[in-house]
Amino acid sequence: MRMPEPGLYRAIPFRNTHVVPDTRDLYRIRGQVGEAMQYSEGRIGRIFVVRFDEGEDLLQGLRRFASEKKVRTGYAMVMGALHEGRLVTGPEKAVIPPVPHWETASGGWELLGMVTLYPDEEGEPAVHLHATVGRGGESLTGCLREVATVYLVVEAIVVELEGISFRRLHDPATGLHLPVTD
């Protein structure tokens, strides 16, 4: 099978068009699984400690902070608590494109998460936040989207990465916004 030129998107064929039975059957951007890895080498730039307070929108706050400080590429670790958060906790079924399974955490949940920051199609900061939230004996892990309202405080350590050439772009095959090397 002829592989596409590097950097080009291609269809994702599998034996069964509804369920991926084995990831070895899955072809991705730039070739077969195992050959699809993209990377960019860089170095650590500035490091910030940021506090988000009661009622703030964490997702919007991270975007605004990255934009104001001109953090083009980076990552952040966050911990604190949320009044409310909407998480995608996986797909409804293992199909491509995935249909997200949504969960809501409300009423004061502890938060521990990891964030990547890459520019989107317009060059604006795109925040991708995966987190675990918990309250009592219950916990959820997933991608925080749409709603992430701070309860009391969320602390973030933001690390700027210099020389990294990644952007977060829409992938028509999966329907997701994926990190792609420039």
C-alpha positions in Angstrom: 0.0 0.0 0.0 1.4 3.4 -0.9 1.6 5.8 2.0 0.7 9.5 1.6 3.3 12.3 1.6 4.3 13.4 5.1 1.9 16.0 6.5 -1.1 14.9 4.4 -4.2 13.6 6.0 -5.7 10.4 4.7 -8.7 8.2 5.3 -8.6 5.8 8.3 -9.4 2.4 7.0 -10.1 -0.6 9.1 -11.4 -4.1 8.6 -14.7 -3.4 10.3 -15.9 0.1 9.5 -17.9 0.4 12.7 -15.6 -0.8 15.5 -11.8 -0.8 15.6 -11.1 -4.4 16.7 -7.3 -4.0 16.8 -5.3 -0.7 16.7 -2.7 -2.5 14.5 -5.3 -2.3 11.7 -5.6 1.5 12.1 -3.8 3.8 9.7 -3.2 7.3 10.8 -1.8 10.6 9.6 1.6 10.0 7.9 1.5 6.2 7.7 0.8 3.1 9.8 0.6 3.0 13.5 4.1 3.1 14.9 5.2 5.2 11.9 2.7 8.0 12.6 4.5 9.7 15.5 5.2 13.4 15.0 7.6 15.3 17.2 9.3 18.7 17.5 12.3 19.4 19.7 12.5 22.5 21.8 13.5 23.9 25.2 11.9 25.3 28.3 11.2 29.0 28.2 9.4 31.0 30.9 7.6 29.4 33.8 4.6 31.0 35.4 2.6 30.3 38.6 -1.0 31.4 38.0 -3.9 31.5 40.5 -7.5 31.4 39.3 -10.2 32.4 41.8 -13.8 31.6 42.7 -16.2 31.8 39.8 -13.5 32.2 37.0 -13.8 30.2 33.8 -10.6 28.0 34.0 -10.6 27.2 30.2 -11.1 30.8 29.2 -8.6 32.0 31.8 -5.9 29.7 30.5 -6.5 30.9 26.9 -6.5 34.5 28.0 -3.3 34.1 30.1 -1.5 32.3 27.2 -2.6 35.0 24.8 -1.6 38.0 27.0 1.8 36.5 27.9 2.3 35.4 24.3 2.8 31.7 25.3 2.6 30.1 21.8 3.4 26.5 22.9 3.5 25.1 26.4 1.9 22.9 29.0 0.4 23.4 32.4 -0.4 21.4 35.5 -3.5 22.5 37.4 -4.9 21.6 40.8 -7.7 23.0 42.9 -11.5 22.7 42.8 -14.4 23.2 40.4 -18.0 24.3 41.1 -18.9 22.7 37.8 -17.1 20.9 35.0 -18.2 19.2 31.8 -16.0 16.3 30.8 -15.8 13.9 27.8 -15.0 10.6 29.5 -14.4 8.7 26.4 -16.5 7.8 23.3 -20.0 6.3 23.5 -18.6 3.5 21.3 -15.1 2.9 19.9 -15.8 4.2 16.4 -14.2 6.8 14.2 -15.3 9.5 14.3 -16.1 9.2 18.0 -19.3 10.3 19.6 -18.3 11.9 22.9 -19.7 10.6 26.2 -20.4 13.6 28.4 -20.4 13.7 32.2 -21.0 16.7 34.5 -19.4 17.3 37.9 -21.1 19.9 40.0 -21.1 20.9 43.6 -17.4 21.3 44.5 -15.1 18.7 43.0 -11.3 18.5 43.6 -9.3 18.8 40.4 -5.9 17.6 39.2 -5.1 18.0 35.5 -2.6 18.4 32.7 -3.0 21.0 29.9 -1.3 21.4 26.5 -1.2 24.8 24.7 -0.7 25.0 21.0 -1.9 27.6 18.5 -5.1 26.8 16.6 -5.8 27.6 12.9 -6.0 31.3 13.6 -2.9 31.3 15.8 -4.9 31.7 19.0 -4.1 29.5 22.1 -5.9 26.2 22.0 -6.3 24.7 25.5 -6.5 20.9 25.8 -7.2 19.9 29.4 -7.4 16.3 30.7 -8.2 16.0 34.4 -9.4 13.8 37.2 -12.1 15.4 39.4 -13.3 13.8 42.6 -15.8 14.3 45.4 -16.3 11.9 48.2 -15.9 8.4 46.8 -16.7 9.4 43.3 -14.2 10.4 40.6 -14.3 11.1 36.8 -11.4 11.4 34.4 -11.6 13.0 31.0 -11.2 16.0 28.8 -12.7 19.2 30.4 -14.6 21.1 27.8 -17.2 23.9 27.6 -17.6 24.4 31.4 -14.8 24.6 34.1 -15.9 27.0 36.8 -13.4 27.5 39.6 -14.5 26.7 43.2 -12.3 28.6 45.7 -9.0 28.4 43.8 -7.2 26.6 41.0 -3.4 26.8 40.9 -1.6 26.4 37.6 2.1 26.1 36.8 2.5 27.1 33.1 5.6 26.1 31.3 6.4 27.8 28.0 8.1 25.6 25.3 10.3 27.4 22.9 11.2 26.1 19.4 8.2 23.7 19.2 6.4 23.7 15.9 3.0 22.2 16.7 -0.4 23.5 16.0 -3.9 22.2 17.0 -5.8 21.6 13.7 -9.1 20.1 12.8 -8.8 16.5 11.5 -11.7 15.7 9.2 -11.3 11.9 9.6 -11.8 12.0 13.4 -13.6 15.2 13.8 -11.1 16.2 16.5 -8.6 19.0 16.8 -5.3 17.3 16.9 -1.7 18.4 17.5 0.1 18.5 14.1 3.7 19.5 13.4 4.2 22.6 11.2 
